[in-house]
Amino acid sequence: MQRDSENRVLRTYIGLGSNLATPLEQLRSALAALAALPQTALVAQSAFYISDPLGPADQPRYVNAVAALDTELAPLQLLDALQRIELEQGRTRKAERWGPRTLDLDILLFGDLQLAEPRLTVPHYHMHARAFVLYPLAEIAPDLRLPDGRALTELLAACPFAGLERLNRSETVTSEG
């Protein structure tokens, strides 16, 4: 595993979302693909959550989750791997922002790295205001602090759970969400 300057394994958090083509199965397949990435270990995953879509309201609700990975891949290498997984699962990138999609994989946090490049911003922009990111993240990393020092609990206090539904492991979701 890649280690930072203090010789620690880098923990990365990935946001997963889908609202097309049996979303629950899309996320399950994505988690299996994340677990199979080279130089990477899937160390935790949240429950699945149903959320209302951002952007156009005339689309199915999303199924979301967060996964924790330990990786030795560089940030852009991981981004490339995530985009390959999205493509393999039928993702078509369109000009429409926040439209429906088979799979969306976002790097939320990459260790304590703060990065602003044309292809990647870490921490993920607006994650602090998205319940469908914060609540699953808190489930697997309740004591997390962001690279700027803010505690995840502070972000949760400012972001209501309203609009989210936590799924039980036995529940299923249709392709219509």
N, C-alpha and C positions, 0 to 999 in steps of 0.2 A: 504494500500500500504506500502511496505517496505520503510523505510526511512534511510538515511545515518546518519552519526554522527552529522550532523547539522539538522536532522529531516526533510529532503527533500525527496520527492518521487523520485525514481531513474528512469531516462529516459534511455531507451535502443533503439538502432537503429538496425533494422534487414534488411539485404539485401536479396532480393528474386530474383530467376532466374529459368527459364525453357526453354527448347528447344525441348521437346517431348510431345506428347499426348495433343494437343491443349493448348499451353503454356499460352495464355491469360486466359483461364478458370482455368488452374492450379494455376495461381497467384491469381485470384479472390477467388478460394476455399481456398487457403492458407491464404489470408487476413481474410476471415470469420473464419477460424480456429484460427488465432491469436487473433481475437476479442473475441473468446469464451474461451480463456485460463483462468484458475482460477487465482485469485489475480493479474490480469493483465487487462489493458485497452488499446485498440488501440486508439491512440490519433491523428495520422496523417498518410497519405500515399501519396507517390508521384504519378505522372503520370507513365504510362508504357513506357519503352524505348526499342528499338530494338538495339542489339549490335552483333558484330561479336564474334564468340567463341574464347576463349583462348585455347591454345593447338591444338589438331587435327583440321585441317581446313575442313575435309570432314564430317561435321556435320551441322545441321541447325543453323541458327542464334538464339540468345537468346532473350527472353523478360525478362526485369529486372525492378525492382522497389525497393523502400526503404520504410519501415514502422517505425513509432515511437510508442513505447509502454511505458507505465508506469507500472512497475511491482514490486511486493514484492517477487517474486521468486528469489532464489539465482542463480548466473550465471550457475552453472552446472544443476540445476533444469530446468532452461529455455532451456539450450542446449538439455536436454533429451526431453523436450516437443516439441522443434522444430524438432528433429529427429523422434519423433513419428508422427508428421504431415507429414514429408517427406515420411515415410513408408506407412502411410495411403493413400497417393496419388501416390503410385506405385514406389517410389524411390528404386532402387537397388544399393547398394554400391558395386563398383567394384574397382579393383586395379588401373585401368586407371584413372590418374588424369586429370581433366578438360575435361572429356568425356561428351557425351550427357546425359541428365537426365530429368526426369519428373519434379523434384522440387529440388531446392537448397535453404536452409535457413541458413544464416550466421549471427551470432551476430557481428555487426560491432563495436559498442560502448556500454558500460554498465556503465552509469553514467560517473564518472571520474576515474573509475577503470582501473588499468593496471595489467594484469594478464597473466602469462605464465605457463600453466599447460600442461601436455601431451594431454589432450582432448580439450583444449580451450586456445586460445591466444586472448587477448583483449587489445587494439584495434586490429581489424582484420588485419593480416599481408597483406601487399601490397594494402590495401584499398586506400592509398595515391596516387597510380598510376593507378587506375582503373576508367576511365570515367563513366562506367556504374554503379558505386557506388557513386562517388562524385557528379555528376550532379543531380541525384534524391535526394540525401541527402541534397544538397544545396537548392533544391526546398522546402523542409519541415523544414529546419533548417539553414537558410542563415547566421545567426550570430554565428554558432557553432564554438567552440574551442575544439581541441582535448585535452586529458589529459596532453600531453606534452606542451601545450600552443600554438601550431600552430593554426592559424585561417584557417577555411575551405576555405576561399577566397584565401589564399596563395597556398593551394593544387590545387585548380581549375586553378590558373594562370599557374601552371606547368604541367597541364594535359589537352590537347586539347579535345574539344568536338567531333572531327573527328571520324567518324565511328558509331556515335550514331544517332538514329532517335527517336524523341519524338512522341508517338502516341496520336492522338486525342481520346477522350472518345468513339467515335462511331466506331473507326476502329477495325478490327478483324485481327487475325493472324492464319494461318493454322498450322497444326501439323508439317509441313515442315519448319516453321519459316518464 
